[in-house]
């Protein structure tokens, strides 16, 4: 379903009031909770300053292309005086036609009753429509109190009653309270089945401020008395006169201690009237304050400052100020009428707004009874938690779905031309227009529909397209090559191409000399000054760092995107998903990385062209002084290029006796340490083979001559997105030796290139990404391969190079690359029609089991809860959960298959542990799901075969696993073990996440370290291999050596007899060592926040594990989440958290005792190493927030579904 949200309620003067806040907050939440629905936003261009403000507000929520701006004729007649005749009618009709042109299933009008004194315009039913129209109804107060608001026979009465008529024509009415919904049905006779209460909320900015300094706030706001606060409007129903009267009736001693503050936009005349009323009641300037309009930031401080918040309004549609105050913890009392009791939720906090004495009595009780005031605050906070924008958005979307499911209309209309004609005819049918009216309206229509016409006419990608290529193009930089050759190839295909010079930090003028040498590029550069993004059909770019949030064409893309290491910045993923319609990649390697990190825009592989290399003539004057066999390496010598490995392997394979030389062509850069690597490789050897390093800059002609003068290119890269130097070498007649992992495998096939074995290792790059790996070439294998190539016949070398050249010319020409790019743009159109996948999750559930906990934490942050296929002993369904109990550990899995088919599961995620499955049954089950067309993702929580269960080895299920769309593992060791059984291409490193510690958790008492008294903590299930008895002995040694430590063991009993036995043994050990007063045991299973509170109140958390087959530890992440220093024993299970923890020197009591003692010394003095580790741990925590990882996984599953939607998995 396509939903269009009109945001005019946040563009008029209402933006300073509750309606404006409601409009923006609900729009954000609907977009956030859109699920498989498409959401766009509609703005009125006649209020341009507010268009920019809303772009700024929502640009981090939704992409620019989802905003659509329309214009009406200029209606301004003077200051705050607007046409409400012919031009208003024309504007309303343009609004209806424009929203119809968006082909939305539902158009939601945020504030229908705007436009009397501003440019806002909205109506319902003046033109034919296919969309359902929804309106938000805030209240009917002017309709009910017409004598006060709508004097008979006035233009305002006519305007409002016309809006009431429009409201009655709406298909869906979203009321903001039950009371307002009932008024709509009873007073307007709306169909109650189409009226929905969606309630409301406030922004998260409204909250109790931690460690709030009231004295500082009092100084800021010039308050010398306690504050009684009111916020809101000041018209008669707001009851300001009675509020002033009630305050004046307070006992003098109480009143003199307080000041009544009124916050809200107040005109000059109302301010004079309020002051006159106050004076008549005997109040002076010290008794009350008119704050006027304040920012939200200041308003939150005032709510946190006030002693009491009073809301005396006797008629509201909702009562937003009361909810804001309650969310900030302000003691709140309010009128007990209309919708306000729905918000406040406690009768004792209510008063009769028509009775001054009732207001005064409630104020006096709250001001003088500390217990009552505290209860008002606490109940208010609890009540406020029941209101959320996400909940309101879900109700709104449900209302749209409900009415849409019963509607016979079909979105899409009769076509833009017919809609356009209907608009012109309708406007022309209204008499009374001047020539100026007609001209202004014609201009507005042209501006409004220009974008729509162009967008719809450009959908046929087989026709000539206006294509804007952006990025650097005037240098030898690899991205510049990609951009200029892409522009040339698109032009060759017949498209209208503009080439614009820009880079990640911003735009820059291209080199005039370069433009002079390349007239075709100069012409496309000139064209870019005429063809802007909004005029182009497609804007595609490649630049670094990627900048995508300023793209504004109908289709915005990254072309030929490259990435190397397995990790990827998640903040880039969020921007790609928000602002792009498609991405093409240089290789399947890059595409996999983007999918693995949750990029859900349509992805495809465009590859890289290489036929431009044949246009380059090798420099005939270039000569190499060296003789003999020449190995060549061409790179930046960044660490990932593997030059350090190359030097070591070369030294191992050869000596000066061999007629061989290694030539390294590179250039200076901050990451290039080739001189140091060469010194380290040579060491104290006197027989190191010849190495020649070329630092000088080469143009392409000299570079090609260099290639042609050598025999073999060696590129032992740890990671490549494509490997352009390897392709250039093959085109120049050189065979290639390279690592058997990375983007180069797209053309470096085993029959063409020599592929070197490798091991996965954690990356060490300037990106500093956690949980990122690359492939480090095996030096021995590399040396043997180089030696073998050296000894190969020249004919064989030439044959391999020829095979590579033929493949490149067959599959990697720029014409084909450009055509695939155009097809990638076409995929973006298909992407708008994709559906959200139905996800199934097979796991133990809500048991005392680490994998059950892992699943629960991960899924808690999903936007939509998957269907859980749990074991037969899983917990019963909680609200919002759909658990199907259909399998048992080690049993038959047919019931899972049946349930998955019945529930039409698109993507099945299987949590794997050795004990869960009988392996033959598991293989059969996996193959069956894949054969049915389901996407299968398996999460391996262990990859370490146990010698005690010889019938359960990974190799027995490797064939089934190889067919899975993804295998997720938690450690680098897991990846290498899977590689050993032939599983690489579908394997992804996916870390455990961190739970968030609640604000209420006990914080560390920092005085402890200064007094040299320390608390150690441990955490996790009480199980073998956790080293807990060893830790107790280490504590005994520490105390024996004079270190005043206590041990808090937060180690729950596991559901097996062995755990109970270990706990009993621990108690005996504690008693034997005389540690009864120094060790506390917490062996009951605590919830996460209770555990974290205990851990947070410690100086050091210790994980003294012994050797274990587990891949990673979930428990250590809880320790890190507690934001206290963590120490671990030196084991591979902690490799993935190494950055965030201290490492102890060993596993025995003495080593652990010594390590803890040294660490406590470092921590107590806050040494440099302690500061650095604290900084590293904080960065690690940020990268492993559960919310981020859940979003990544959910995005990955959607991306796999999108990919599967377009491609046959097995075929690819």
Order of alpha helices (4+ residues) and beta strands (2+ residues): beta-alpha-beta-alpha-beta-beta-beta-alpha-beta-beta-alpha-alpha-alpha-beta-alpha-beta-alpha-beta-alpha-alpha-beta-alpha-beta-alpha-beta-alpha-beta-alpha-beta-alpha-alpha-alpha-alpha-alpha-beta-alpha-beta-beta-beta-alpha-alpha-beta-beta-alpha-beta-alpha-beta-beta-alpha-beta-alpha-beta-alpha-beta-alpha-beta-beta-beta-beta-alpha-alpha-alpha-beta-alpha-beta-beta-alpha-beta-alpha-beta-alpha-beta-alpha-beta-alpha-beta-alpha-beta-alpha-beta-alpha-beta-alpha-beta-beta-alpha-alpha-alpha
